[in-house]
């Protein structure tokens, strides 16, 4: 967890260095303009801006940013509709049970292989290998709650479930496979009360004692800022959510040079090619 959060902090710093390159809005560009989409989350926009920089560094192409696509579903639909050529951060577990409608796969390599095969056959899209990091759902509590109820794992909540209120992402309540219904069945946990809300509001609400438990994202910087305790998913309920770029086969056919860049987008390659980021990484450690 510390390693993942540190990596995300480094990416935030890199975003400051790479800022000023966002062009909002949908719509077609020139033949040499690639449209890169991102969700409204900080992580998604950081990754998208890094992908933009790498494409423009490696090729003669220009990149137009399509920011604030509300969810992974919206990102996917934008690609299907031809409004976006590349989505910078897609997650295996999310899109396996979402656009593909498959059951969750707990093995990361098998999950990656499944989305790669499925997206090619069903949508004519290329799902590249993982960047090397994941952003999974994670249950978290304040330190005082953890001490009061002796919480270390998700299963530890079962004996006190009738005393706990929980804030969760709106979309998670309705998700098949890895949503609330499946979670409740797998862990045999039903909270005293559930507050569905926008994911960005959950962390502050938990910090301000408006609920006892929150379901957030494992890489969110507010976890260390608010000194929250992440509970271990001891039943391994949540599938892997490894992050990758996804591109339409059409744009790769028009601009085959993109394949080389997108295959190299593991962060170790980005660090190796950017001295400023290396410096930030040393400072972060």
N, C-alpha and C positions, 0 to 999 in steps of 0.2 A: 504494500500500500504506500509506504514512504517513497519507494522508488518511482511509482506511478505518479504520485503527487508532485515529486521533485521534477520529473520530466515535464509535467503539465505547466509547472511554474516557469521552466525554461522556455517553453513554447509561448507563454504569455509575454515573456521578455522579448522574444524574437518578434512577436506581433508588433511591439512598440517600434522596433527597428524597421519593420516592413510596412508600417501603417501608411495610409494615404493612397492606397491603390484600389479602392472600392468604387465600383460604378453600379449603382442600384438600378433595378428594373429588368424586366424581361424583354424579349424581342430579339430578332435576328441581327447578327453583326455582319461584318464583311467576310469574304471567303477566308481571310487569314486571321479572323478573330475567333477565339475559343471561349465559350461561356461556361464558367465554373460556378456551380451552385453550392450554397452552404445553408445550414439551418440557422436559427437565431441564437443558438448557444455559443458561448465564447469559444469553446473548444473547436467547434465546427468552423467558425470563421477564422480562427488562427490557422488551422490546417489548410483551409482554402487559400488563404493569402500566401502561405508557404508554397503550395502547389503552383500558384500563379507566378511567384518569383522564379521557381525552378523551370517552368515552361518557358518563360520569357528569357531566362538565362541560357537555356539549352537550344532554343529554336528561334526562328525569325517570326514566330507567331505572337500576336497580342492576345491578352486575356481580359475579358469583361466579367466582372464579379456579379453574380446574382445572389444577393444576400437575403437573410431573414425568411427563408422557406420554412414554414412553421413546424414541420416534423419530417421524419424519414419518409412517411407516406407522401407528403407534398413534394419532397425532393424526387422521389421515384416517379410521381405523376408528371412532374416537369420534364423529366428525361423522356418518358413515354410520349409526351405531347410535342417533343422537339424544341422545347424552350431552353433546355440546358444540355450541354454536350458532356460534361463531366461533373459528377458530384464528388467532392473531395473527401468526405468522411461518411462512410456507410458501415453498418455494424452487422456482423454475421447473424447473431441470434435474432435481431430485430427483423431483418429482411427474410430470413428463413421462414419464420412463422407469419410474416406479414404478406408481402407481394407473392411469395411462392406458396403460402398456405400449407407448409409442411409442419410436422411435429418437431419440437426442439431436439437438437443433437448436442449432447454434453461434451463430446470430444472436439476440441478446437480444430484439429486438422480435418476431421470428417465434416464439420460444419462449414469450413471454408470450401472444401471440395464440392459440397452440396450446392452452395450458393453460386459458385463459379459455373458449375454445370447447368444449374437451373436458370440462371439469368441469361446465359448464352442461348439456351434452347427456347426459352419462353419470351425473352425480350430483346434478343440480339444485342446484348450488352456484355462488356468484358469486366469482370470483377477481378481486380489485381490482388496480389498477395498482400498480407497485412503489413501495416507500417511497423508493427512490432509492439503495439500497445493496445490495451482494451479499455473500454469504459462501460463497466457493468452496473446494473442496479445494485444498491447496497442499503440495507437497513442501518440506521444510525440513531443514537440517543445522546443526550447530554451526560456528562460525567456523573452528575449527582443521581440521575436515573439509573445509570449502570451500577453505581455503588448501592443504591437503595434496594434494587431487585437482583443484584448479583448477576448482571447480564454480560456475557461474553460471546455467546452464539445466538443465532435466531431461535434455536430450540429452547433456550433459557427463558424466552418470553411466554412459552406455553402455560406454565403454572400460574402466571399472573396476567394472562391475556385479558381477563375481565376488568382489569384495573387500568389498562393502557389504551390511550387514544392515539391514532396514527394519521399522519398526513402523507398522501401519496399522489403521484402524477395522475392527472385526469385520464390519460390514455391507458394507463396500466390497469385500471378497473375493468376495462372491456377487452383487454388483450387475450387472445387465445394462446394456450400453451404455457406462457410464462407470466400470465396476469394473475389478478387477485383470486379468481376462482380456483385455478390450479394450485396456487400457493397455499390457500386455505386448506385444500384437500391434502396436499403433500406434507405440510407441517402441522396440520390439525390446529390451526390458530385462527381465531376470529376476534378481532379487536373490539373493545368496548364501544368505540365510535371511530368512524373513518371520515377524514376530511379530504375529498378529492380537490386538487387545486393545481394551478400552474406550477411547474417544477421549480421555477425561479423563486417562488415565494416560500417554498417549503423550509429552506434552511433558516431563514430569519424567524419564521414562525416557531420552529423548534427551539432556536436560541432564546426566544422571548417567552418560553414556557407556555405556549398556546396549545401544545400537544406533547405527548411523551415520546413518540417514535416517529421517524420520518423515513420515507423511501426516496433516496436521491441517487446521484451518480457518483461512482467511486472516485473519479478524478477531480471532482469539484473543489476548487481552492478554498471554499468556505468551511470545509471539514477541519483542516488544521487551524484556520483563522478563528473559528468558534469553538475549537477544542472539543469537537464531537468524537464520539467513540463509534467506530464501525463494527457491527456485529458479524461474526463469521457465519457464512452460509454453509453450515456444517452438513447439510443434506445435499449440497451442490445443486440446489434447485435451479438457479439462474443459469441459462446456457451461456457459452462464450459470446462476448460482444466485441470481437476483434475488429479493429478499424482498418478500412481499405478505401482506395479510390475506385470509382466505377465510371467507365466511359462507354459511350455508344459505339457499336461496331462501325457505324457510318462515319463518325469523326476520325476513328482510327484508320479507316480505309482512305479517307481524304488526306490525312496527315499521319502517316506511319511513324514519323519521328517521335510522336507522342508516346509510343509504346516504350521506348528506351527510357524516357524521363519518368514515366509512371511506374516502371519496374524498379527504378532506383530510389523511390521515395521513402525507403526506410530511414529513420532519423539518423542512424549512424553515418549514412552517406551524406545527409544534409549537413551534419556537424563537420564532417571531413572537408566539405567544400566551402564552408563559411567560417572564417576565422573569428568573426565577431560573436557568433553563436558559441564557438568553443570557449571564448573568454567568459561569456555569461554562464555557461555550464560549470566552469571551474568555480565561479563566484557562488553559484547555487549550491554547490557541494560544500 
